[in-house]
Amino acid sequence: MTSAAAHPPTASYRLQLQPGFTLHDAERAVPYLAALGVSHVHLSPLLQAAPGSTHGYDTVDHSRISEQLGGEDALRSLAAEAHRHGLHLIADVVPNHMALPVPEQLNQPLWHVLRDGPGSRYADWFDIDWTAQPGPVGEPGRGRLILPLLGDRLGSVLGQLTVDKDVLRYHDHAFPLRPGTENLPLPALLDRQWYRLAWWRLASSELNYRRFFAINDLIAVRVEVPEVFRATHAVLLRLHGEGVLDGFRVDHPDGLADPRGYLRHLADATGGAYTVVEKILTGDERLPADWPCAGTTGYDALRRIDGVLTDHAGAERLIASYQRDVADRTSAAEAALRGRAELTGPHGELAAEVDRLLRIVRRICAAEPGLADHRLPDLRDALRGLLTGHPVYRPYVVPGEDPPPEAVEHLAGPAGADPRGADRLLRDLALGRLGRSTEKDEFCRRFAQTTSAVAAKGVEDTAFYRWNALVGLNEVGGDPGRPGLSPAAFHRWCAAQERDWPAGMTVLSTHDTKRSADARARLAVLAELPEAWAAECAAWTTAAGPCPDRATAWLLWETMVAAWPIDEERLVQVVLKSVREAKVRTSWTQPDEAFERTLTAYVRGVFGNAGLCPRIAGFGQLLAPYARSNSLAAALLHLTVPGVPDLYQGSEEPLYTLVDPDNRAPVDLGALAVRLTDSPAERGGDLAREKLHLTTTALHLRRTRELGAYRPVAADGPAAAHLLAFGRGPGVLAVATRLPYGLQRAGGWGDTVLELPEGRWTDELTQRHYEGGRLPVSWLLERLPVALLTEDR
């Protein structure tokens, strides 16, 4: 934990900067954010990105703040306005990769590498395996970089390549020519470059640069090289030293060669600035204790908050109904394993990454006779098995150090396995148990980097689009095969979080969530009425006609429930993205146009069905009171559990967004500022006003009153299981309803009571006062399904 964790933010507010919402717009929003009650403004990436970028993760120039966002002057002006209102800035840092942009000269370090090859002064910047491709004519041993971006095989597009002085052009692409080759005939010219232009379909099998997951136009940066770290962080570190930036969110640390080492460099350079990491934790996995940061960006909190508000038994029945309907008994865990395995197969999106690891292993074996004579098919099968079966995003093994117990457990292997077999060899290399060498260290690091790509692409970006029983469970770091979380398990996680990472972020909605928190709050109700929902789902399918894919039908209907009312075009785009990511009937790289046309017509037909849309709207009205309860409960937990709540733009009111880019559109913060001035009387009965009031009330409480030690508080009575309550120190008590549909069916709160400590208490949300003692929950939660009690001082 950083020293800055002693003085972390009380809460932050994430703004997605883009050409439609610049640093100037952020500055105008500062008075509203201060009035809302946050302490920090959390900014998406600031450095110069590819033209028109709506997210900023495609950096092209680390030497300047993005001009399309307003540049450094605008950032300084924003910081000054924030400081005038008592706020500070957190910046998103992207250390893992840069854009491979169009035109390519926008990325000048990469431009130099393309021109000068492995001898370029920037050659150490990028994670390129020069040994994987034969070099130019006359220098075959030095290798070259493959650029698989041609629309067809090279021979079919030669006529589309032109030479313009010292630049080779292909449509909007531009590539530097190696000095002295400008006047050669085109075939000879191509043979002498440090790059090889190739058909885009060769990327999965022949790519020889590391990328962000499987995105070819995001090329990995070797930030573990001190010179590269300094160059890529100089502007942000200077702005931190000058007081413009106060903290950092680190994007995708699992892609780095040495995440802990990177965080140590960052902490040393900033004197321990507040830093959180976008680390995805799986199952009961905990963040490594020796990572010098304040904690994660909060997906682990999202999973627990959603989980405690989800009916486990009902979700299991819903899953069974889904499996019967789609005639597929595959479990969520089996779907995840299948997704991982497909990625690493000979035609998978990450086949090139597997081949790179195999090249390293073969060099290791060639250098040591004692490790020799493993058949390549055996090595490949064993490696695919390890990548497929690794249960978390990466093993935290550092070459030269003893592997942590968790990594040993995950890579232990089956009992009785051949101690000299390929599987044992790879496990030992991944654990760093076979000594040190350049190649062995590289395998150890690169294996860890690859497991994270396999997990992210195979599970989040494949299986979670295929397995649609209850799509609200399919979030980053989620485990849809184990739905729901007991209050006792929730309390244990909160206690552990307070003990280990009290300043880590907590989130409910982000720029990467597939469905926003309020959309998931609606979907959680379905787990409480699984048979009714399965029947409704079947009825809608009957009304709309046979869907071209049964699993996609569930996705469609649940998406409509989650985001209703939703317009036709928006729904079509989300469904098409989902089925392409699923890679079952169609995909981004191999689209089945006939299937996509049929599916698009089906989705559009729903809106033309005179009887169906009113029925969908009516079902949404049925869910509304329970979804309201879930939304407010999730918001209260988010704002009061241990950690630093990070609010996503617009989520202080109900937000029903879907997967990106749907969730990244600019938000009208001016309109929110107007509604923030509503009187309490104007907020009753309107979920938007209720959630905004809850949010600003809890945020201001956090700013004015330090929340103390976490302690579970139990209710007593017939509906006690539907109440989740905890104290934050002796003088603050948070109370939330869980499983509201089941609560109503059971007859409500009845005689359920909550024991208040002695003293006089005020519910900050309703301004009602209570004396200590046995308080009927039906009275406490008469107006709202949540309460935020403070002891009068």
KESETI-842043 format. One line per 10 residues: for each residue x, y, z of C-alpha. Coordinates in Angstrom, 2 decimals, padded with zeros to 5 digits. Example, Ala and Ser with C-alpha at 12.3 -4.5 7.8 and 13.67 -1.06 7.14 Angstrom:
KESETI-842043
012.30 -004.50 007.80  013.67 -001.06 007.14
//
This chain:
KESETI-842043
000.00 000.00 000.00  001.26 003.47 -000.85  001.88 006.07 001.81  -000.76 008.17 000.10  -003.32 005.56 001.11  -003.37 007.27 004.51  -005.07 010.22 002.79  -007.04 008.68 -000.06  -009.93 010.28 -001.91  -013.28 010.15 -000.17
-014.88 009.47 -003.58  -014.07 010.01 -007.24  -016.11 010.68 -010.36  -015.06 009.15 -013.68  -015.29 011.35 -016.79  -014.86 009.84 -020.28  -012.95 012.49 -022.20  -013.38 012.54 -025.98  -013.85 015.06 -028.77  -017.49 015.42 -027.70
-016.52 016.02 -024.06  -013.17 017.73 -023.64  -011.16 019.09 -020.74  -013.01 022.38 -021.22  -016.32 020.56 -020.65  -014.82 018.86 -017.60  -013.86 022.24 -016.19  -017.42 023.50 -016.58  -018.61 020.43 -014.67  -016.40 021.07 -011.63
-018.92 023.15 -009.62  -021.50 020.40 -010.06  -019.07 017.64 -009.04  -018.09 019.62 -005.96  -021.74 020.10 -005.06  -022.36 016.40 -005.63  -019.76 015.66 -002.96  -016.82 013.85 -004.56  -013.25 014.74 -003.67  -011.52 013.72 -006.92
-012.24 013.91 -010.62  -011.15 010.70 -012.34  -010.09 011.38 -015.94  -009.81 008.88 -018.77  -006.42 008.79 -020.57  -004.97 012.24 -021.21  -002.07 011.73 -023.60  -002.35 012.26 -027.34  -004.44 009.45 -028.79  -005.40 008.46 -032.33
-007.53 011.09 -034.09  -011.17 010.93 -033.07  -010.56 008.45 -030.24  -013.55 008.25 -027.91  -011.70 006.39 -025.17  -008.02 007.47 -025.19  -006.43 004.03 -024.75  -004.84 004.26 -028.21  -001.95 006.57 -027.33  000.19 007.80 -030.20
002.35 010.41 -028.44  003.44 010.37 -024.79  005.06 013.79 -025.02  001.90 015.88 -024.90  -001.59 016.11 -023.49  -004.15 015.38 -026.18  -004.80 018.37 -028.40  -008.26 017.08 -029.30  -009.10 017.20 -025.59  -007.77 020.74 -025.22
-004.08 020.22 -024.54  -002.02 020.93 -021.45  -003.35 024.45 -020.99  -006.87 023.08 -020.70  -005.74 020.45 -018.22  -004.04 023.07 -016.08  -007.13 025.23 -016.20  -009.26 022.25 -015.14  -006.89 021.52 -012.26  -007.00 025.14 -011.10
-010.81 025.16 -011.16  -010.89 021.83 -009.33  -008.53 023.13 -006.65  -010.69 026.22 -006.17  -013.55 023.87 -005.32  -011.45 021.59 -003.10  -011.18 018.82 -005.69  -008.19 016.95 -007.12  -007.47 014.97 -010.28  -006.80 011.28 -010.88
-005.48 010.32 -014.33  -005.80 007.03 -016.17  -002.36 005.71 -017.20  -001.90 003.30 -020.13  001.52 001.65 -019.69  000.90 -001.55 -021.65  000.46 -000.41 -025.24  000.33 002.30 -027.88  -001.73 002.62 -031.04  -000.57 001.29 -034.37
-002.44 004.16 -036.01  -003.50 005.17 -039.48  -001.51 006.91 -040.84  001.38 005.23 -039.09  003.57 008.31 -038.74  001.31 009.51 -035.93  003.27 007.09 -033.72  006.77 008.44 -034.21  008.66 005.83 -032.11  007.02 003.08 -034.14
007.69 004.99 -037.38  011.40 004.97 -036.56  011.30 001.23 -035.86  009.57 000.56 -039.17  012.21 002.58 -040.97  015.35 001.45 -039.12  014.40 -002.00 -037.84  016.10 -003.65 -034.84  018.86 -001.05 -035.02  016.46 001.81 -034.32
016.99 003.78 -031.14  013.32 002.97 -030.41  013.65 -000.78 -030.99  013.51 -001.45 -027.23  010.18 000.35 -026.96  008.06 -002.35 -028.53  007.60 -006.01 -027.65  008.63 -007.50 -031.00  009.99 -010.98 -031.66  012.39 -010.22 -034.48
013.34 -013.92 -034.72  009.88 -014.93 -035.92  010.13 -013.44 -039.41  013.08 -013.65 -041.85  014.77 -010.30 -042.28  015.08 -008.22 -045.41  017.05 -009.40 -048.42  020.71 -009.52 -047.42  019.98 -009.62 -043.67  017.66 -012.59 -043.11
018.91 -013.24 -039.59  017.90 -009.84 -038.21  014.17 -010.36 -038.68  011.41 -007.94 -039.44  007.99 -006.88 -038.18  004.90 -008.32 -039.83  002.05 -005.86 -040.39  -001.06 -007.89 -041.25  -003.34 -005.13 -042.47  -003.82 -005.68 -046.19
-007.35 -006.31 -047.36  -006.29 -009.35 -049.37  -003.20 -011.40 -050.14  -000.24 -009.27 -051.15  -000.33 -010.39 -054.76  -003.91 -009.17 -055.08  -003.25 -005.65 -053.75  000.16 -004.83 -055.22  -001.51 -002.38 -057.57  -002.87 -000.48 -054.57
000.61 000.17 -053.15  002.31 003.39 -054.24  005.62 005.06 -053.47  005.58 008.74 -052.58  009.20 009.86 -052.15  010.32 008.06 -048.97  006.87 006.81 -048.00  005.01 003.67 -049.06  001.25 004.17 -049.17  -001.67 001.77 -049.04
-005.00 003.60 -048.96  -004.81 005.73 -045.76  -001.80 003.82 -044.43  001.69 005.28 -044.71  004.96 003.42 -044.07  008.51 004.78 -044.03  010.92 003.39 -046.56  014.29 002.13 -045.52  016.86 004.72 -046.64  018.27 003.90 -050.04
015.37 001.74 -051.22  013.11 004.47 -052.58  013.89 003.93 -056.25  013.73 000.14 -056.36  010.99 -001.70 -058.27  008.08 -002.43 -055.94  008.74 -006.18 -055.34  012.42 -005.53 -054.60  011.49 -002.52 -052.46  009.14 -004.62 -050.33
011.79 -007.31 -049.87  014.22 -004.81 -048.36  012.00 -003.21 -045.69  012.17 -003.93 -041.96  008.48 -004.74 -042.07  006.40 -007.19 -044.06  003.00 -006.08 -045.27  000.61 -009.04 -045.17  -003.03 -010.07 -045.45  -004.93 -009.24 -042.28
-006.01 -012.87 -041.82  -002.41 -013.85 -041.04  -002.50 -011.91 -037.78  -003.70 -014.75 -035.56  -001.02 -017.16 -036.77  002.01 -015.06 -037.71  001.89 -011.85 -035.72  005.24 -011.22 -034.03  004.48 -008.27 -031.79  002.61 -008.44 -028.51
-000.62 -006.49 -028.49  -003.45 -005.60 -026.14  -005.32 -008.91 -025.98  -006.11 -009.64 -029.66  -006.37 -006.07 -030.92  -003.85 -005.75 -033.75  -003.75 -001.96 -033.78  -002.66 -001.73 -030.14  001.04 -002.69 -030.02  002.59 -003.53 -026.66
005.20 -001.26 -025.06  008.11 -002.60 -022.97  007.61 -000.29 -020.04  009.93 -002.51 -017.95  012.85 -000.87 -019.80  013.85 002.15 -017.66  014.31 004.45 -020.64  010.87 003.52 -021.97  009.27 004.08 -018.56  010.84 007.53 -018.33
009.84 008.54 -021.84  006.27 007.28 -021.65  005.61 008.73 -018.17  007.57 011.98 -018.29  004.62 014.29 -018.95  002.33 012.69 -016.38  005.06 012.60 -013.74  005.94 016.23 -014.40  002.29 017.23 -014.02  002.09 015.25 -010.80
005.21 016.95 -009.48  003.69 020.32 -010.30  000.47 019.49 -008.45  -001.76 019.25 -011.50  -002.39 015.51 -011.05  -002.79 013.86 -007.66  -003.27 010.18 -008.38  -003.32 007.47 -011.01  -005.42 004.58 -012.27  -003.19 001.99 -013.99
-004.81 000.31 -016.98  -004.33 -003.45 -017.51  -001.32 -004.18 -015.25  -001.63 -007.89 -016.09  -000.19 -007.15 -019.51  003.09 -005.89 -018.06  006.21 -008.02 -017.75  006.51 -007.14 -014.06  003.46 -005.39 -012.58  004.97 -005.14 -009.11
008.20 -003.69 -010.48  006.25 -001.18 -012.53  004.24 -000.06 -009.51  007.43 000.30 -007.49  008.90 002.56 -010.19  005.72 004.61 -010.27  005.59 004.91 -006.48  009.25 005.96 -006.35  008.70 008.54 -009.09  005.63 010.04 -007.39
006.60 009.73 -003.76  003.73 007.31 -003.18  000.85 009.00 -005.01  -002.59 007.46 -004.67  -002.62 004.67 -007.26  -005.13 001.95 -008.08  -004.78 -000.87 -010.59  -007.27 -002.34 -013.02  -006.53 -005.82 -011.71  -009.20 -008.42 -012.35
-009.45 -010.84 -009.43  -011.10 -014.22 -009.98  -013.05 -016.16 -007.39  -011.53 -015.67 -003.95  -008.23 -014.40 -005.36  -006.72 -011.45 -003.48  -004.49 -008.69 -004.78  -000.80 -009.51 -004.09  000.10 -007.88 -000.80  003.47 -006.68 -002.11
002.03 -004.55 -004.91  002.69 -000.94 -003.83  -000.72 000.56 -004.60  -003.92 001.46 -002.78  -005.90 -001.42 -004.28  -007.86 -002.36 -007.37  -010.23 -000.26 -009.45  -013.13 -002.13 -007.88  -014.50 -004.96 -010.01  -014.12 -007.23 -006.99
-016.47 -004.92 -005.08  -018.95 -004.88 -007.98  -019.15 -008.67 -007.89  -019.83 -008.76 -004.14  -022.42 -005.98 -004.19  -024.28 -007.51 -007.12  -023.91 -010.93 -005.55  -025.49 -010.11 -002.20  -028.48 -008.62 -004.05  -028.98 -011.73 -006.22
-031.10 -014.72 -005.20  -028.76 -017.71 -005.42  -031.44 -020.41 -005.42  -033.59 -018.57 -007.94  -030.63 -017.94 -010.22  -029.82 -021.65 -010.19  -033.38 -022.48 -011.25  -033.20 -019.86 -013.98  -029.95 -021.36 -015.24  -031.63 -024.78 -015.41
-034.52 -023.30 -017.42  -032.07 -021.65 -019.80  -030.14 -024.88 -020.33  -033.35 -026.78 -021.11  -034.56 -024.12 -023.51  -031.33 -023.84 -025.51  -030.82 -027.63 -025.34  -027.31 -027.19 -024.00  -026.32 -028.41 -020.54  -022.95 -026.65 -020.73
-022.16 -024.92 -017.45  -020.70 -021.45 -017.20  -017.36 -022.95 -016.13  -017.35 -025.32 -019.11  -018.19 -022.44 -021.45  -015.26 -020.47 -020.04  -012.86 -023.38 -020.56  -014.11 -023.86 -024.09  -013.66 -020.18 -024.86  -010.09 -020.24 -023.56
-009.25 -023.39 -025.48  -010.56 -022.03 -028.77  -008.39 -018.94 -028.49  -005.18 -020.95 -028.23  -006.00 -023.49 -030.94  -004.29 -023.51 -034.35  -006.93 -021.16 -035.75  -007.56 -019.20 -032.57  -007.06 -015.47 -032.12  -004.07 -016.04 -029.83
-002.33 -018.76 -031.83  000.55 -016.38 -032.57  001.10 -015.84 -028.85  001.20 -019.61 -028.29  003.76 -019.99 -031.08  005.94 -017.29 -029.55  006.01 -019.13 -026.24  006.87 -022.35 -028.05  009.79 -020.69 -029.83  011.18 -019.65 -026.45
010.76 -023.17 -025.04  012.53 -024.74 -028.01  015.46 -022.36 -027.61  015.65 -023.27 -023.91  015.61 -026.98 -024.74  018.23 -026.56 -027.48  020.56 -024.82 -025.05  020.34 -027.54 -022.36  020.73 -031.21 -023.35  018.96 -032.27 -020.18
015.80 -030.57 -021.42  016.02 -031.72 -025.03  013.92 -034.05 -027.18  010.37 -032.90 -026.49  008.07 -033.32 -029.48  006.60 -030.06 -030.70  003.02 -031.43 -030.69  003.48 -032.49 -027.06  004.77 -029.06 -026.10  001.92 -027.36 -027.94
-000.76 -029.53 -026.35  000.73 -029.08 -022.89  001.03 -025.32 -023.31  -002.55 -024.97 -024.55  -003.70 -027.03 -021.58  -001.88 -024.78 -019.11  -003.21 -021.60 -020.69  -006.74 -022.97 -020.86  -006.84 -024.30 -017.32  -005.09 -021.50 -015.45
-007.78 -020.38 -012.99  -006.81 -016.71 -012.54  -005.56 -014.00 -014.86  -001.87 -014.54 -014.24  000.58 -016.25 -011.89  002.53 -013.71 -009.86  005.92 -015.27 -010.42  009.02 -013.06 -010.51  012.14 -014.66 -011.97  014.75 -015.17 -009.29
012.21 -015.27 -006.45  010.40 -018.21 -004.91  007.00 -018.56 -006.57  004.09 -017.55 -004.32  002.01 -020.42 -002.89  -000.99 -019.53 -005.06  001.05 -019.88 -008.24  002.43 -023.23 -007.08  -001.10 -024.42 -006.37  -002.40 -023.28 -009.76
000.52 -024.82 -011.66  001.09 -027.92 -009.54  -000.16 -030.37 -012.16  -001.79 -033.75 -011.74  -000.36 -036.28 -009.32  001.67 -039.00 -010.97  002.47 -036.98 -014.09  005.64 -037.77 -015.99  008.34 -035.69 -014.24  010.24 -035.49 -017.53
007.23 -034.80 -019.75  006.36 -031.64 -021.66  003.66 -030.66 -019.18  006.05 -030.78 -016.22  008.71 -028.87 -018.14  006.31 -026.03 -018.93  004.94 -025.86 -015.40  008.44 -025.64 -013.96  009.41 -022.94 -016.46  006.30 -020.95 -015.61
007.18 -021.19 -011.92  010.80 -020.21 -012.53  012.06 -023.50 -011.06  014.65 -024.41 -013.68  017.17 -021.71 -012.93  017.85 -018.40 -014.59  018.70 -017.43 -018.15  017.48 -014.74 -020.49  015.20 -017.21 -022.25  013.88 -018.80 -019.06
013.09 -015.44 -017.52  011.37 -014.38 -020.73  009.19 -017.49 -020.76  008.20 -016.97 -017.14  007.14 -013.37 -017.77  005.53 -013.96 -021.14  003.54 -016.96 -019.91  002.00 -014.68 -017.27  001.22 -012.00 -019.85  -000.41 -014.58 -022.11
-002.59 -016.15 -019.43  -004.19 -012.75 -018.85  -004.98 -012.37 -022.56  -006.44 -015.87 -022.68  -008.61 -015.18 -019.64  -009.87 -011.82 -020.87  -010.58 -012.90 -024.44  -011.69 -016.45 -023.71  -013.99 -015.69 -020.81  -015.10 -012.05 -020.79
-015.07 -011.59 -024.57  -016.23 -015.03 -025.64  -017.94 -017.19 -023.01  -019.77 -014.27 -021.42  -021.43 -013.56 -024.77  -022.42 -017.19 -025.29  -023.82 -018.17 -021.92  -026.92 -016.01 -021.54  -028.88 -017.53 -018.67  -028.75 -014.33 -016.60
-026.60 -011.83 -018.46  -026.30 -009.45 -015.51  -023.86 -011.96 -014.02  -021.51 -011.76 -017.01  -019.38 -008.83 -015.88  -015.62 -008.37 -015.72  -014.25 -010.68 -013.05  -017.64 -012.32 -012.62  -018.44 -015.98 -012.07  -021.93 -016.63 -013.49
-021.67 -020.28 -012.53  -021.76 -019.27 -008.85  -024.55 -016.67 -008.70  -025.44 -014.86 -005.53  -023.57 -014.23 -002.32  -024.73 -014.73 001.23  -024.75 -011.76 003.63  -022.19 -013.56 005.79  -019.81 -013.92 002.83  -020.40 -010.28 001.90
-019.51 -009.17 005.42  -016.36 -011.29 005.37  -015.23 -009.68 002.12  -015.88 -006.19 003.49  -013.87 -006.96 006.61  -010.97 -008.31 004.54  -011.09 -005.29 002.27  -011.00 -002.90 005.21  -008.06 -004.79 006.70  -005.98 -005.16 003.53
-007.00 -002.49 001.00  -009.09 000.17 002.75  -008.33 002.77 000.07  -008.99 000.58 -002.97  -011.70 001.72 -005.33  -015.20 000.31 -005.45  -017.29 000.54 -008.61  -020.69 -000.44 -009.97  -020.55 000.99 -013.49  -017.49 001.70 -015.64
-016.57 002.35 -019.25  -016.02 -001.43 -019.52  -019.10 -002.90 -017.84  -021.34 -004.76 -020.26  -024.42 -003.43 -018.47  -024.62 -000.52 -016.07  -025.56 -001.01 -012.43  -029.22 -000.05 -012.84  -029.58 -002.34 -015.85  -028.19 -005.17 -013.74
-030.52 -004.20 -010.88  -033.45 -004.97 -013.14  -031.94 -008.25 -014.26  -031.32 -009.32 -010.67  -035.09 -009.36 -010.11  -035.39 -012.12 -012.73  -033.49 -014.44 -010.40  -036.32 -014.01 -007.87  -039.01 -015.10 -010.34  -037.17 -017.63 -012.51
-040.16 -019.68 -013.63  -042.21 -016.60 -014.47  -039.33 -015.14 -016.44  -038.66 -018.36 -018.35  -042.33 -018.50 -019.29  -042.36 -014.85 -020.31  -039.21 -015.34 -022.36  -040.84 -018.27 -024.18  -044.01 -016.26 -024.79  -042.07 -013.37 -026.31
-040.23 -015.77 -028.59  -043.53 -017.29 -029.68  -044.94 -013.84 -030.40  -041.87 -012.75 -032.36  -041.47 -016.02 -034.26  -038.59 -018.52 -034.11  -035.30 -016.79 -033.31  -032.34 -017.89 -035.47  -030.47 -018.77 -032.27  -032.06 -019.71 -028.95
-029.22 -018.49 -026.73  -029.33 -015.16 -028.55  -033.07 -014.96 -027.90  -032.38 -014.94 -024.16  -029.75 -012.27 -024.69  -032.21 -010.19 -026.70  -035.07 -010.35 -024.20  -032.86 -009.73 -021.17  -031.20 -006.81 -022.94  -034.62 -005.30 -023.61
-035.58 -005.73 -019.97  -032.30 -004.22 -018.81  -032.40 -001.12 -021.02  -036.13 -000.56 -021.70  -037.17 001.70 -023.33  -034.50 001.13 -025.95  -034.52 002.28 -029.56  -034.28 -000.16 -032.43  -030.89 000.85 -033.81  -029.21 000.80 -030.42
-030.51 -002.70 -029.73  -029.44 -004.01 -033.13  -025.89 -002.77 -032.60  -025.61 -004.35 -029.15  -026.98 -007.70 -030.31  -024.71 -007.80 -033.37  -021.65 -007.00 -031.27  -022.64 -009.72 -028.80  -023.03 -012.49 -031.37  -019.79 -011.50 -033.08
-017.95 -011.67 -029.76  -019.58 -015.03 -029.03  -018.00 -016.43 -032.21  -020.56 -019.23 -032.56  -022.66 -018.31 -035.61  -020.63 -015.31 -036.76  -017.60 -013.28 -035.68  -015.67 -010.11 -036.38  -013.10 -011.94 -038.49  -015.44 -014.43 -040.18
-018.85 -012.78 -040.39  -021.81 -014.85 -041.51  -023.67 -012.14 -043.35  -026.78 -014.24 -043.95  -027.11 -015.04 -040.24  -026.55 -011.41 -039.28  -029.20 -010.23 -041.76  -031.68 -012.75 -040.40  -030.93 -011.78 -036.81  -031.13 -008.07 -037.58
-034.52 -008.56 -039.24  -035.69 -010.51 -036.19  -034.65 -007.74 -033.79  -036.25 -005.06 -035.94  -039.37 -007.17 -036.22  -039.85 -007.02 -032.46  -040.42 -003.28 -032.71  -042.95 -003.79 -035.49  -044.96 -006.31 -033.47  -048.02 -004.45 -032.25
-048.65 -006.72 -029.29  -045.13 -007.53 -028.16  -043.67 -004.15 -027.22  -046.59 -003.28 -024.89  -046.12 -006.67 -023.22  -042.40 -006.00 -022.74  -043.21 -002.57 -021.32  -045.79 -004.13 -019.00  -043.31 -006.68 -017.71  -040.88 -003.84 -017.07
-043.54 -002.13 -014.97  -043.94 -005.34 -012.98  -040.22 -005.36 -012.24  -039.97 -001.62 -011.53  -040.55 -001.48 -007.76  -038.11 -004.32 -007.13  -035.55 -002.92 -009.53  -035.87 000.43 -007.72  -035.07 -001.32 -004.46  -032.04 -003.05 -005.98
-030.75 000.17 -007.56  -030.92 002.13 -004.33  -029.51 -000.74 -002.28  -026.55 -001.17 -004.64  -025.88 002.56 -004.61  -025.92 002.72 -000.83  -023.58 -000.27 -000.48  -021.24 001.16 -003.09  -021.01 004.45 -001.19  -020.60 003.01 002.30
-018.60 -000.24 002.18  -014.84 -000.05 002.82  -012.99 001.57 -000.04  -013.19 004.66 -002.24  -016.37 004.77 -004.34  -015.70 005.67 -007.96  -018.84 006.91 -009.69  -019.17 006.57 -013.43  -020.45 009.61 -015.28  -024.22 009.88 -015.05
-024.63 006.99 -012.62  -025.79 009.24 -009.79  -029.16 008.91 -011.51  -030.54 005.69 -013.05  -028.35 004.70 -015.98  -029.35 001.90 -018.35  -026.37 001.66 -020.66  -024.99 -001.41 -022.38  -021.62 -002.59 -023.66  -019.24 -000.08 -025.23
-019.50 002.12 -027.15  -023.07 002.41 -025.84  -021.81 003.28 -022.35  -019.25 005.90 -023.39  -021.47 008.65 -024.76  -021.14 012.13 -023.17  -023.50 012.87 -020.28  -025.44 016.10 -019.80  -023.92 017.12 -016.48  -025.56 020.54 -016.74
-028.99 018.96 -016.52  -027.85 016.89 -013.54  -026.63 020.07 -011.85  -030.09 021.60 -012.24  -031.80 018.55 -010.75  -029.34 018.53 -007.88  -030.95 021.77 -006.68  -034.41 020.19 -006.35  -035.87 020.38 -002.88  -036.24 017.11 -000.94
-040.01 017.31 -001.42  -039.56 017.16 -005.18  -037.52 013.94 -004.94  -040.14 011.58 -003.56  -041.52 008.82 -005.78  -039.03 009.47 -008.58  -036.16 007.00 -008.74  -033.94 009.51 -010.53  -034.39 012.07 -007.75  -034.13 009.40 -005.06
-030.87 008.02 -006.37  -029.36 011.47 -006.87  -030.39 012.45 -003.34  -028.98 009.24 -001.88  -025.72 009.71 -003.77  -025.06 013.30 -002.78  -026.13 012.65 000.81  -023.74 009.73 001.21  -020.91 011.56 -000.58  -021.19 014.61 001.65
-021.30 012.37 004.70  -018.02 010.80 003.56  -016.43 014.24 003.13  -017.53 015.58 006.49  -017.35 012.50 008.68  -014.69 009.81 008.63  -016.32 006.41 008.32  -015.10 004.14 011.08  -014.57 000.41 011.46  -016.83 -001.93 009.56
-019.13 -004.12 011.65  -022.02 -006.33 010.52  -025.38 -005.65 012.14  -028.02 -008.39 012.19  -031.78 -007.91 012.16  -034.17 -010.10 014.09  -037.46 -011.45 012.85  -039.14 -013.35 010.02  -037.67 -011.22 007.20  -034.20 -010.74 008.69
-032.59 -012.44 005.68  -033.89 -009.61 003.48  -032.04 -006.93 005.43  -028.36 -006.14 005.00  -026.99 -003.76 007.60  -023.59 -002.69 008.84  -022.02 000.02 010.90  -019.12 002.26 009.94  -017.78 003.13 013.34  -020.14 003.68 016.25
-022.06 006.55 014.68  -023.02 005.49 011.12  -025.32 002.66 010.10  -026.20 001.62 006.53  -029.35 -000.43 005.97  -030.45 -001.96 002.66  -033.19 -004.25 001.42  -032.15 -007.37 -000.47  -034.29 -009.73 -002.57  -037.33 -007.38 -002.54
-039.63 -009.54 -004.67  -039.24 -012.45 -002.27  -039.77 -010.07 000.63  -043.12 -008.96 -000.74  -044.22 -012.52 -001.49  -043.38 -013.46 002.10  -045.66 -010.71 003.40  -043.22 -007.87 003.96  -041.17 -007.03 007.02  -043.74 -008.12 009.57
-042.23 -008.07 013.06  -038.62 -007.81 011.86  -036.65 -005.36 013.98  -033.23 -003.77 013.99  -031.49 -003.05 017.28  -030.20 000.55 017.28  -027.49 001.44 019.79  -028.45 003.86 022.51  -028.79 007.48 021.51  -030.76 009.51 019.01
-030.42 008.63 015.34  -031.30 010.43 012.13  -031.88 008.86 008.74  -029.97 011.26 006.52  -032.10 010.29 003.53  -035.51 011.10 005.03  -034.54 013.26 008.02  -036.67 011.05 010.26  -035.42 010.60 013.82  -035.28 007.42 015.90
-034.38 006.55 019.46  -032.00 003.71 020.21  -033.52 000.31 020.85  -035.61 -002.17 018.88  -036.72 -000.39 015.75  -039.35 -001.99 013.44  -037.80 -002.27 009.99  -041.19 -001.61 008.40  -041.14 001.82 010.02  -037.50 002.53 009.19
-037.95 001.60 005.52  -041.45 002.95 005.08  -040.41 005.58 002.49  -037.27 004.13 000.95  -035.84 000.59 000.74  -032.60 001.90 002.26  -031.54 004.05 005.19  -028.36 005.86 006.15  -028.44 006.49 009.88  -026.14 008.76 011.84
-026.01 009.21 015.57  -026.81 012.75 016.58  -023.83 014.50 018.07
//
